[in-house]
Amino acid sequence: MSGIWGKIIGGVGGFALGGPLGALVGAVAGHAVDRLRSDDGAGDQVRQTAFTVAVIALSAKMAKADGKVTRDEIDAFREVFHVPPAEVKNVGRIFDMARKDSSGFEPYARQVGRMFASTPAVLEELLDALFHIAKADKVMHPDELAYLRSVAEIFNFNQAEFDRIRAGHLGADAADPYTVLGVAHNADDSEIRTAWRKLIRENHPDSLIAQGMPQDFIDVANDKMAAINGAWDAIQRQRGLK
């Protein structure tokens, strides 16, 4: 079993994490979280737990945005995030409890947003995970997009940054490569190259894992790198760059 899933399902992550995310794990594990630990200075294991539980909880809340959970969305979660077969049922319990919780998605988003405020690339990766699930059924419902925009605002991403993240999920044919890299169409070659290198550096899987993203989510990071490199390749072809 992957270590992060064992920590979560065993309830250990809930006790260490605290807050609404920790309480969610504690409720599923059958015990209350009676001691909350500060979000500041959290250890690597706690940060990885927070990231993973936040993806589950925010995915569950997103499922309510368009009123249904599709098999494609469930499969996307299980395949990309490498949930061990023995833990699928337990992860489903966390998902269902978060979906039925009447408190809304904001407490979950605010907690994980505070924990990773100094590492926005990890928060961007969490948004990428939500985008991946939302588009798994080949339909991006307007309510899902509005939900993702609201989560991005809580994470302190501005509209231009959200547009860049969204563009990376439209596919090579539909996405504007300049928007994917977050640069203007009239930017010079040097500026575009610098933006591409910055995004590659910030979104490299090894860098993200070092900042608290669990190894289990590596496929999401690789997809993001592919979109960034695809945008750079498209611009190089357009401009005749080498």
Residue pairs with C-beta under 8 A, 6 or more apart in sequence:
1 84
1 86
1 87
2 82
2 84
2 214
2 215
2 216
4 13
4 45
4 48
4 49
4 52
4 214
4 215
4 216
5 52
5 83
5 84
5 87
5 91
5 216
7 13
7 45
7 49
8 14
8 25
8 49
8 52
8 53
8 94
9 29
9 87
9 90
9 91
10 29
11 25
11 26
11 28
11 29
11 30
11 31
13 22
13 25
13 45
13 46
13 49
13 53
14 21
14 22
14 23
14 24
14 25
14 26
14 29
14 33
15 22
15 26
15 33
15 35
16 22
16 37
16 43
16 45
16 46
16 49
17 25
17 33
17 37
17 42
17 46
17 49
17 50
17 53
18 33
18 35
18 36
18 37
18 38
19 36
19 39
19 107
19 111
20 103
20 107
20 108
20 111
21 49
21 50
21 53
21 54
21 57
21 108
21 111
21 112
22 33
22 36
22 53
23 32
23 33
24 53
24 57
24 94
24 97
24 98
24 101
24 108
25 33
25 49
25 53
25 94
26 32
26 33
27 97
28 90
28 93
28 94
28 97
37 46
39 111
39 114
39 115
42 50
42 115
44 212
47 115
47 116
47 211
47 212
48 212
48 213
48 214
50 111
50 112
50 115
50 116
50 212
51 112
51 116
51 122
51 126
51 212
51 213
51 214
51 217
52 81
52 214
52 216
52 217
53 94
54 108
54 109
54 111
54 112
54 126
55 81
55 126
55 129
55 130
55 217
56 91
56 94
56 95
56 98
57 94
57 95
57 98
57 105
57 108
58 105
58 108
58 109
58 126
58 130
58 151
59 73
59 77
59 95
59 129
59 130
59 133
60 94
60 95
60 96
60 98
60 99
61 98
61 99
61 104
61 105
61 108
61 147
62 105
62 130
62 133
62 134
62 144
62 147
62 148
63 69
63 73
63 99
64 99
65 141
65 143
65 144
65 146
65 147
66 141
66 143
66 144
67 143
69 99
70 136
70 137
72 136
72 137
72 138
73 133
73 134
73 136
73 137
75 136
76 132
76 133
76 136
77 83
77 133
78 88
80 129
80 132
80 217
80 219
80 220
81 129
81 216
81 217
81 219
81 220
82 216
82 219
83 91
83 216
98 108
105 147
105 150
105 151
106 154
109 151
109 154
109 155
110 154
112 123
112 126
113 123
113 154
113 155
113 156
115 212
116 122
116 123
116 126
116 211
116 212
117 156
119 211
119 212
120 155
120 156
120 157
121 202
121 203
121 207
121 208
121 211
122 208
122 211
122 212
122 213
123 155
123 157
124 155
124 157
124 165
124 203
125 203
125 208
125 213
125 217
125 220
125 221
125 224
126 155
127 148
127 151
127 152
127 155
127 157
127 165
128 165
128 168
128 169
128 220
128 223
128 224
129 217
129 220
130 148
130 151
131 148
131 165
131 166
131 169
132 169
132 220
132 223
134 140
134 141
134 144
134 145
134 148
135 169
145 166
148 162
148 166
149 162
152 161
152 162
152 165
157 165
160 182
161 182
163 179
164 179
164 180
164 181
164 182
167 175
167 176
167 179
167 180
168 175
168 180
168 224
168 227
168 228
168 231
169 175
169 227
172 230
172 234
175 227
175 231
177 230
177 231
177 232
177 234
177 235
177 238
178 184
178 185
178 187
178 192
178 231
178 235
180 227
180 228
180 230
180 231
181 192
181 195
181 196
181 199
181 228
181 231
181 232
181 235
182 195
182 199
183 191
183 192
183 195
187 195
189 239
189 241
192 232
192 235
196 228
196 231
196 232
199 228
200 225
200 228
200 229
201 207
203 221
203 224
203 225
203 228
204 221
204 225
205 218
205 221
205 222
205 225
208 221
209 215
209 218
213 221
235 241
236 242
